[in-house]
């Protein structure tokens, strides 16, 4: 049985792992649009989180399994291999394509120069080959990060980090140089709800308090607007620990540090204000709990000066041509991972990861999600295997003009990034663009 897994991030790798563990005769091709594997572990985890990035070693073990094959640089959809044609090559296809875009605020001024999605900023400092923007911190003294999840904490921390802490990472040289020259002194991370409802983990939150030359500023009177903050005993342990950390910062004596991170709550962005044709401030409305887990506006407003705004309000799945899609949830309709077309199971088509369940959970959440899908697929195996399908899909792909980057090509990219790091007096440094990645994969030095 031949199975294609589309996407080589955690959900794709865990799906491949479950398939080969559960059935000794399955052959899995893991396809990715990029020439590099690992998805958001490579291009979403912050470069200074080396322990989390080391998860690549676990995913590598999956992709080096003798019944798993990595095929990078294979786009699915218009301009690549259409979903229907992919289904011709394999007995089953599992789509693990994640949530590829970001949610919008839907407020005036959101598209002003200097206003970016956090995804764009992360792609830039992670050397994603599709990243085209730069100059994020040029002329910036004050930044506003809208959102209080782990990605918001990541971008806040990267803005506050110095070159000494970032130089040992695999951050691309252009981003490192730009951040080294940054003059950002004030970073405001703002949430529309209270501290007990923030989405960041306590570990990520505490890291902000350990940054050199940086003070964390929390307003006790703002935290007190949250009833659960005043009596956190009924909160689940993770939220209770968050509240305890915030309480400690609120009670601390102010320091005169060169940089300041201000954590703000119960403020809802209503407009980005212009200054000389670019963003100059964010106008917020004070909110208050509505008693049902949400918030309502109070009619009181506040402006925070900012020459950089990073919007971190969540990822969003996008349609993949040839597959059904629910725009309300940003997911593909499914039954235990089996794709549903108008309520009916579509034979041989499956989903796992964020495109299946939405952008929720941590990396490890993908493991049981992938196993459920793999189990469904293998339960259907007898109805899927085509007796007349003998040709290697790789041979057919090449006949169609597709030239996948195989595992040896990825290893060549790794070697090129190690050489680049050595030449810059650093460790591994990521290649930042398509051309350099493809040249490395195919052994070119141009």
N, C-alpha and C positions, 0 to 999 in steps of 0.2 A: 504494500500500500504506500503510495506517495502522497505526502501532504505538503502544501505550501503554507508557511506562516508568514504573513505580511507584517513586517515590523520587528526590529531586533532589540527593542528595549526590554525592560524586565518582564512585561506581560508576554511578549513574543518568545523570549528565551525560556520562561517558565512553562509556556505551552509546549514548546519543543521538548523540554525536559520531561514533562508529564507523559507526552506521547511515547517517547522511547523507553521510559521506565515501565509504562503500563502495557506496552505491546512490543515484543522482541522482533517483530518483522516490519515495523513502520520505518520508512525513510522520510526525513524531514528536510526540506529546503527552507531556510530562513531568509526571506527577501527583504531588502531595505532600499528605500529611495536614495539614501546617502551611501557613500563608499565605506563608511565607518559604522561599526556596530554599537550597541548599548543604549541608543536612544537618549532619554533624559538623564541617564546616569553619566553619560559623556557630556551632554549639551544642556543639562538643566541643573545638576547638582553644583553648588558653588565651588570654585576652584580651591578655596581654603578649607573645604570639608573633605580632607583626604581619606578619613576613615570610611565615609559613605561612598566616596568614589572608588574605594578599594573593592566594592561590590563587583566591579568589572571583572575581577579575578574569578568570582563565582560564575558570572555569565560566560566568561571565556571557556570555562570547563564544559559548559553546555554546548557551545558552538564548536568545540573541538571533539565532540563525541563522534565516533566513527559512523553513526547513522544520521548525523546532522551536518548540513552543508550551508555555509554562509554565502549568499549572493548579493553583494552590494551594488549600488548604482542602478537599481532596477525600479523605475517608477511605475506605479499602478494607476491607470486612468488615462485621460487625454495626454498625448505626448509620450506615453509609455506603453505598457501592456494593459489592454483593457481587461476589466474584471472577467468578462465572458470568455475571453481567450485564455486567461489564466486558468479558468475552470476546465478548459479543454486539456490542459497539460497535467492536471493533478486530480486524484480521486477526491480530495477535499481541500478547501482553502480556509484558513483561519485568519481573520483580519484583526491585527493588534496595532492599529494605527494611532492610538492615543487621542488627545484633544489638541488640535494643531493651532488653534488661534486663541485669542483672549476676549473676555467680555468687555463691553464698553460701559462707560458711565452714563452716556446719553444726556450730557449737560452742555450748555453753551461754552465755547472756547476749548473744548476737549482736543481739537485738532490744531491748536496753536503751535507754532515752533517752540520747542522746549518741553512739550508735553508728549510723553512716550508711554507705551505699555511697558510694564516690567519685563514682559517676554522679550521685547526688542533689546532692552538693556542686558538681560541675561544672555541672549544670543550673541551680543557683541563681546562681552567679556569671556564667553565660553567658546569663542571662535567657531560658531555655527557658520557653515559655508553660505547660507542664505542671508546672513546678516549684512546689511548694506549701510546702516546708519552708524555715525560716530559723532564726536564732538559733544557728547552728552554733558560733560562737566565744564566745557569752555565758558569762561565768564560767570560761573555759578558760585555764589556764596551760600545760598540757602536752597534746600531741596525739600519737597514734600512728597512723601510716599503714601499713597492712598490705599489702605488695606492693612489688615493685621493678621495675616497668615504667615507661614514659613517663608514663602517667596518674598513677601514684604520685608521680613527680617533679614533675609539674605542680601537683598539689594541695599538695604540700609547699612548693613555691616560692611559690604564691599565699598560703599561710598566713604565710610569712616576709616577703613584700613589704610595703613601706610605702605609704602613700597617695600619696606623691610619684611613685612608679613606676607606680601603678595608675590615677591620675587621668587620664592621657592616653589610656587605653584606652576601649573601648566598653562596659565593665562597667556593669551597671545601677546607678543611684544608690543603691538600698537596700543592695546588696551592698558597694559602695564605702564607704558610711557605716559599715556593720557591721565591715568589715575595718579601717577606720581606727581604730575604737574597740577593736580586739582587743588583748588583753594576753597573747597566746600568746608564751612565751619559749623553750619546748623542743618540738621536733618530732622524733619518732623514726620513721624509715622502716625497716621490718623485713621481711626476706626469710627464707623457711624453708630456702633453699639458699645456695650460696656466691656470691662476687663474680663468678666466671667464668661463672655461669649467669644472672645478672641480665638482665632484658629491656630495660633502658633503653639509649638511645643515648648515646654519649660526649658529643655536643654538649649534650644535655639534662642529663647528669650534671655537666658542667663549669659549667653556669649556676648551680648551687647554690653553687659556690665564689666566684661574683662578686656575690653579694647583699650590699648594704650592711648594716653592723652585724650580720653573721651569720657565725658560725663553723661549719665542718663538722667533725664529730668522727667519726673512724673508729678502731676498735680493731685494732691490728696483730695481736694474738694471735688475734682472731676471724677475720681474713682468712686467717691462716696455717692454719686448719683445712681450707682448700680446697687440695688438692694442685696444682691448676692455677695457683693464685696463687703458689705457691713456684717453679714453673717454667712461666711463661706462654708460652714460645717456641712451643709446639705449638698454641696457641689461634688461632682465626681473628682477623684484624686488629681487628674491632670489639670483641670481648671483651678482646683484649690491651690495647687502648687504655683500656678501662674499668679494668682492673687497674692500669695505670700511674697513672691519675688517683687511684684509691683509695690506692695505695701512697704517693703524694705527700702526701695528706692525713694518712695514718697517721704519716708521718715528721715532719710539721710541728710546730713549737712551738705549744702551746696559747695562744690569745688569750682575753682577757676581754671578749668581745663581748656585747651585750645579748640576742642570740638565738643559739640553738644548734640545729643540725640534726645528729642522731646517725644515722648509717647503720649498721644492725645486720644481721648475717647468721647463718644456721644457728639460727634461732629460729622455732618453729612455734607459732602461737596455739592454745591448748587451752581457754581460757575467758575471758569478759569478766566482771570482778568488779564488784559493785555497791557504791555508796557513796551512801546517802541516796536510794535509788530510781532512781539513774541510774548510768552507767558511771563507775567510779573508777580502774580499772586493768585491764591485760591480763596474763593469766598465759600465759607461753610455756614450751615445752619445748625444751631444747637438742637440736639434731639433729647428725648426723654423716654424711658421705658413705657410701653403701652400696656404692660401687664399680661401680654400674651406671647412674649418672647421676641417681639419686634420693638420698633421705636416710632415715635411721631415727632414732627417738627414743632418747635416752640415759638417760631417767629423771631428768635434772636439770632443775630448773624455776627460772624467774626472773619477777618481776613488775615491770612498768613502769607507773608512775602515769600516768593520762590521764583527762581529763574530756571528751575528744573522740576518737573512733575513726573513721577513714575506711578502709573495706575496698575495696581496689583489686586484686582477684584475677581480673579478666577480664570481658569482655562475654559475653553469651549470646543466641543467636537465639531467637525465640519463634514459635509456630505462627501462620500466617495462615489464617483460616478459608477452606476451599475448596481449599487446597493440601496435598499430602503433606508430612510433616515427620519428620525423624529426631531424636528427643529426645536421643539419645546424643551427637550432634555439634552439635545446634542448627542444623541446616541442612536445606534442601530437597534430596532426592535428585535427581541430575541426570546427564546425559551430555553433556559439553562445553557445559553451560549449558541443555540441553533438559530440562525437568522430567520426571521418571520417576514414573509411578504403578504400583506393584507391578511394577517392573522394566521397564515399557513406556513408550516416549516418549509424552507427552501433547501432541497437536498444538497449536501456537500458544502454548504456555506455556514461559517461560524464566526463568532466574535469573542474577544477576550480583552481585558484591560479597560481603560477609560472609555473607549468607543462602545463598550458593552454596558458599563455601569455608571458612567460619568466620572469627572475628575475628583474622585474622593479617595481617602485612605492614604497610606504610606506605601513605600516600595514593596514591603512584604505583603501588603493586601493583595497584590497581583498573584501571589502563589496559589491560594485556594480558588481564586477566580479562574485562573488558567487551568487548574486541575478539574474544575467543574466542566469547563468547555471540552477539555481533552477526553474526559469520561463520556460526555455526550457523543462526541465524534466516534469514539471507538465502539460505543453501543450501536452506532449506525453503520459500522464498517462493512457488514455483509451486503448492505444495499448500495454501497458506494464504489467498491472496487470494480474497475472495468477490466474485463479479461483481455481486451485487445490493446491495452495501453502499455507498450513495452519501451518506447523510445525515451531516452533520458531527456527531461525537460530542458536541461542546460544546452543540449545539442539543438533543440528546437528554438530556444531563445536566441542563440547565436545565428541561426538561419533567418530569424526575423530581424536581424540587425542589432540585437541587444548584446552588449559586451559586458557581462557582469564582472564586478571586482570580487574575486574569490579570496579565500582566507590568506593565501600567500600575498595577495595584493594589499590586504589590510596589514599584514606583518611588515610589508615594505613601508607603509605609511608610518607605522610605529617607529621603525628604524630611522626614517627621515626626521621625525619629530624629536627623537633622541639626539640626532646629529645637530639639528637646529638649536636645541637647548644647550648643547656643549659649546657651540660656536658663540653663544651669547653669554656664556659663563653662568648658565642656569641649568636646571635639570631638563626634563622633557618640556618642550614648548609646542603647543598645538599649531598645525598648519591652518591658516585662517580662511582659505578660499578654495573654491572648486578646482581651479586650475592646478594649484600646488598639490592638492590631494590626489587628483587624477594622475598628474605627472609622477608623483611618488608611487602610486599603486602600479603604474605600468613601467616603472623603472627609468623614467625620463628625468634628466637633470635640468631641463630647460626652464 
